[in-house]
Amino acid sequence: MEDADFEEGDILVTTFTDPSWTPLFVSVKGLVTEVGGLMTHGAVIAREYGLPAIVGVENATNLIKDGQRIRVHGSEGYIEII
């Protein structure tokens, strides 16, 4: 987390989040995690910040490469690779 370098419009794709990651949520436009459900930290904080989020995406950090353009459809539950 300490090496995080976000640009405007970036989406955080990670294995999981925990409470120490909360400050990052003001810098991102969406969230994708490999671990989680509706009541996990990432999902709850994303809802509080009004961010689209998809949690529980198997191998997300391997399938989505750094710099790759994606769109998170949080309400529908899918990720679009642009």
N, C-alpha and C positions, 0 to 999 in steps of 0.2 A: 504494500500500500504506500509506503514512504517514497517509492520510486514512480508513483503515478504521475503521468504527464498528460493531462486532458486538453483537447482543443474544443472549440465551440462545436456543439452538436454530437460529440462522442457518446457512444453507448458503452457502458461497462459490461464486459463479458468476463466472468470469473467463475471459479469453482464454487465459492460461497461468500457470504459477507457476515460480519459480526458487528456489534455496536461501535467498535472503534472505527469502522468504515463510514459511519453516518456523515461526517463532513464532506465526503466525496460526492454525495448525492446532490449537492447544490451545483456541482460542476458538470453533471452528465444529463443526457436527454432520454435515457432508457437503461434498462438492466436486463441481463440474461445471466442466469446462474445454472450450474450443473446440479447442485444440491438444493432441495427446498420444496416447500409446499406453501399453501395459502397463508399460513401463520408463521413462516420463518422470517427472520430479521429482514432480509432483502425485500420480500414481498410486502411486508407491513410498512417499511420506510418508503418504498416506492409509492405505495398508495397515499401515504401522508404528504409526499412531495408532488403528487399528481403525475408520476412518471409511468410510462408503459413498461411492463415487466413480464418476463416469461421465466419461470423457475422450474427446476427439475429437467433441464435439457441435457440429456446424456451426451457426453463428449463435446459440449459446446466450445470449450477452449481449444480443442483440436480441430474442430470443423470450421470455426470462424476465426480467420486470421487477422492479426493486427493490421489496421488500415483498411480492411475490407468494408465495403458499404453494405449495410443491412438496414432493414426497417422492422421495428418490433410492433406487432399487432397484439397488444396486451389484452384487449377485450375479446379477440377471437382466438388467442392462444397459439399464434404461430409467428415465425420469423421469416422475413422475405430477404433473400440475397439479391441485391440490386446489381 
